[in-house]
Amino acid sequence: MMRPPDSTRTGAGSRWTLSTASEIADAVREGKASAEEVTRAFLAHADRTSDRLGTWLHRMPEEALRAARAVDLKRTGGARLGALAGVPIAIKDNIAIRGIPTTCGSKILEGYRPPYDAHVIERLREADAIVVGKTNCDEFAMGSSTENSAYHPTRNPWDPSRVPGGSSGGSAAAVAAREAPLALGSDTGGSVRQPAAFCGVYGLKPTYGAVSRYGLVAFASSLDQIGPFARTARDTALAYNAIAGPDARDMTSRAEAKPVDLAALDRGVQGLTFGVPRELLEGDGLAPEIRSCFDATAEAFRAHGARLVDVSLPNAKYSIATYYLIAPAEASSNLARYDGVRFGLRAPAKDLREMYEKTRRQGFGREVRRRILLGTYALSAGYYDAYYLRAQKVRTLIRADFMKALGAADALLLPVTPTTAFGIGEKVEDPLAMYLNDIFSIPASLAGVPALSFPAGFGPTGLPIGLQLVGRPFAEETLLRAARAHEGWNDASKKAPPIATEAAA
Amino acid sequence: MPIDAGTVEKIAALARLELDPAERERLVRELQAILSYVEQLQAVDVTGIEPTSQVTEGDPPPLRADVAGPCDVRDEVLAQAPDRDGDYFRVPKVV
């Protein structure tokens, strides 16, 4: 049996932690590696790195090794293994795993253990993936920095004084630091794409309806979508294929979500047309290093055979205002269920009403309270038409802009973020400033179309830059094909932060 | 439109959220800033535009047969209760 160089002792820098999910799955399927040794390598590496990064809320070493041994037994028993055979995967802590703590980064769910698995967890197990733990996130996925976790912040593997982005910051940091080759997050207004950009990894927000939300704790139900993090376009496709497709328990899930054809990823960008939404780029606040990376990337696509066309998204500038009415409105409704009656935190009180009010005061953090109040206001009598209903109408216009632009182009090229990763604590006192960072990620969420954040370069201080491809409904394959081509001439996705490769102390 | 401490108090009551006075004052400022920002939507012409409550392309999965299935998680669910009385969730007095 072929073995990695002493993986039990050198974990960090071992062949397995630096391997892609595709390489691991092939090796495990062919019997060149056991799922157990691969899992041990990742667990050992994370033992050394995760306390410094604050990646996890709950690690699952025993469950992971048990699952890995079961995969190995399945193989030696002659069964054919799944597409993610023996591949460790990190799960954002707002996705339910039966019997495993699921807090959504909130005190109100401290101690809660779901009595069921999310659809994506069932699908990952069918693919023989190994779930290794629950990752840190902004409370109830509300935030862009993972600083809103009620437990601890997560640090950016490229620079621990900076945020990893959010809300799925733990999942992005885990993949960037090689604590897991794959992770799942959830994206409501950018919560997969933005941390992927800040941490220099791939992050895919699938088409709304491509992945079942059964078992994803609801934040804004018309926007929430589960998506994967990975270090290559192909691995992103593997993870997407494992989780996409219809599920009778989510009536918004869709059979139109077909698996990506992995062979089609190698077709290059010849013949593809990319739309460039000029007016969005001309707005204030786009950092020069992101702008120059954007221009260089667009030019590289053109040089490799793609066509560039200017497109217009005239209503995209209203996206943040639209989103910060719709998402809090839906959140205020979804979060009404946290009342201290059936699970989680309960504050002592003299009567039922006081119990609700004190439980929710103690259990929810500042950002969550702020959004519940904003949403309650937007939905309240007298303001509903002026705020919520109007925002839903503007959403119609934004979506129409996208469908028109995507009629003229196979995909749109956009930044993900106006700047590279900001410092921990830098924006925490100004919620509106934090929201304004979402200008490039929110539009695709409102339009319900797929969007991929891919590593495209580095800023002058060595922080990753991600760019975004936005596609037609259920055209995830086009986005991944373009990103796969980009990987062929650009090495941004191949660089690792020092913590990912450092030798064991 | 301006938002004041009384409005924040009222929506906090609707949302069943206790607020202390310092937080109420801070929320007046923060919500005012956010609401001033979203005011820009009033300038958009939405005459005749249908609202989008959800973007759903394609067909929903087929409905399952309307047959009761087993629910074998009662004990797991009840074990989560902050307070219970046998098979019941117990709460403080209601009135």
Boltz contact constraints between the chains, C-beta under 6 A:
constraints:
  - contact:
      token1: [A, 115]
      token2: [B, 73]
      max_distance: 6.0
  - contact:
      token1: [A, 115]
      token2: [B, 76]
      max_distance: 6.0
  - contact:
      token1: [A, 115]
      token2: [B, 77]
      max_distance: 6.0
  - contact:
      token1: [A, 208]
      token2: [B, 55]
      max_distance: 6.0
  - contact:
      token1: [A, 209]
      token2: [B, 56]
      max_distance: 6.0
  - contact:
      token1: [A, 222]
      token2: [B, 54]
      max_distance: 6.0
  - contact:
      token1: [A, 246]
      token2: [B, 61]
      max_distance: 6.0
  - contact:
      token1: [A, 248]
      token2: [B, 61]
      max_distance: 6.0
  - contact:
      token1: [A, 248]
      token2: [B, 64]
      max_distance: 6.0
  - contact:
      token1: [A, 251]
      token2: [B, 60]
      max_distance: 6.0
  - contact:
      token1: [A, 252]
      token2: [B, 56]
      max_distance: 6.0
  - contact:
      token1: [A, 254]
      token2: [B, 58]
      max_distance: 6.0
  - contact:
      token1: [A, 256]
      token2: [B, 58]
      max_distance: 6.0
  - contact:
      token1: [A, 321]
      token2: [B, 38]
      max_distance: 6.0
  - contact:
      token1: [A, 321]
      token2: [B, 40]
      max_distance: 6.0
  - contact:
      token1: [A, 321]
      token2: [B, 41]
      max_distance: 6.0
  - contact:
      token1: [A, 325]
      token2: [B, 38]
      max_distance: 6.0
  - contact:
      token1: [A, 341]
      token2: [B, 89]
      max_distance: 6.0
  - contact:
      token1: [A, 341]
      token2: [B, 91]
      max_distance: 6.0
  - contact:
      token1: [A, 342]
      token2: [B, 89]
      max_distance: 6.0
  - contact:
      token1: [A, 343]
      token2: [B, 80]
      max_distance: 6.0
  - contact:
      token1: [A, 346]
      token2: [B, 82]
      max_distance: 6.0
  - contact:
      token1: [A, 349]
      token2: [B, 92]
      max_distance: 6.0
  - contact:
      token1: [A, 351]
      token2: [B, 92]
      max_distance: 6.0
  - contact:
      token1: [A, 351]
      token2: [B, 93]
      max_distance: 6.0
  - contact:
      token1: [A, 352]
      token2: [B, 91]
      max_distance: 6.0
  - contact:
      token1: [A, 352]
      token2: [B, 92]
      max_distance: 6.0
  - contact:
      token1: [A, 352]
      token2: [B, 94]
      max_distance: 6.0
  - contact:
      token1: [A, 355]
      token2: [B, 92]
      max_distance: 6.0
  - contact:
      token1: [A, 356]
      token2: [B, 16]
      max_distance: 6.0
  - contact:
      token1: [A, 357]
      token2: [B, 16]
      max_distance: 6.0
  - contact:
      token1: [A, 357]
      token2: [B, 18]
      max_distance: 6.0
  - contact:
      token1: [A, 358]
      token2: [B, 18]
      max_distance: 6.0
  - contact:
      token1: [A, 360]
      token2: [B, 16]
      max_distance: 6.0
  - contact:
      token1: [A, 360]
      token2: [B, 17]
      max_distance: 6.0
  - contact:
      token1: [A, 361]
      token2: [B, 18]
      max_distance: 6.0
  - contact:
      token1: [A, 369]
      token2: [B, 17]
      max_distance: 6.0
  - contact:
      token1: [A, 372]
      token2: [B, 15]
      max_distance: 6.0
  - contact:
      token1: [A, 373]
      token2: [B, 11]
      max_distance: 6.0
  - contact:
      token1: [A, 376]
      token2: [B, 11]
      max_distance: 6.0
  - contact:
      token1: [A, 376]
      token2: [B, 14]
      max_distance: 6.0
  - contact:
      token1: [A, 376]
      token2: [B, 15]
      max_distance: 6.0
  - contact:
      token1: [A, 377]
      token2: [B, 11]
      max_distance: 6.0
  - contact:
      token1: [A, 389]
      token2: [B, 51]
      max_distance: 6.0
  - contact:
      token1: [A, 390]
      token2: [B, 41]
      max_distance: 6.0
  - contact:
      token1: [A, 392]
      token2: [B, 51]
      max_distance: 6.0
  - contact:
      token1: [A, 392]
      token2: [B, 52]
      max_distance: 6.0
  - contact:
      token1: [A, 392]
      token2: [B, 53]
      max_distance: 6.0
  - contact:
      token1: [A, 393]
      token2: [B, 46]
      max_distance: 6.0
  - contact:
      token1: [A, 393]
      token2: [B, 49]
      max_distance: 6.0
  - contact:
      token1: [A, 393]
      token2: [B, 51]
      max_distance: 6.0
  - contact:
      token1: [A, 394]
      token2: [B, 41]
      max_distance: 6.0
  - contact:
      token1: [A, 394]
      token2: [B, 44]
      max_distance: 6.0
  - contact:
      token1: [A, 395]
      token2: [B, 52]
      max_distance: 6.0
  - contact:
      token1: [A, 396]
      token2: [B, 49]
      max_distance: 6.0
  - contact:
      token1: [A, 396]
      token2: [B, 50]
      max_distance: 6.0
  - contact:
      token1: [A, 396]
      token2: [B, 52]
      max_distance: 6.0
  - contact:
      token1: [A, 431]
      token2: [B, 30]
      max_distance: 6.0
  - contact:
      token1: [A, 432]
      token2: [B, 33]
      max_distance: 6.0
  - contact:
      token1: [A, 432]
      token2: [B, 34]
      max_distance: 6.0
  - contact:
      token1: [A, 432]
      token2: [B, 37]
      max_distance: 6.0
  - contact:
      token1: [A, 448]
      token2: [B, 55]
      max_distance: 6.0
  - contact:
      token1: [A, 473]
      token2: [B, 57]
      max_distance: 6.0
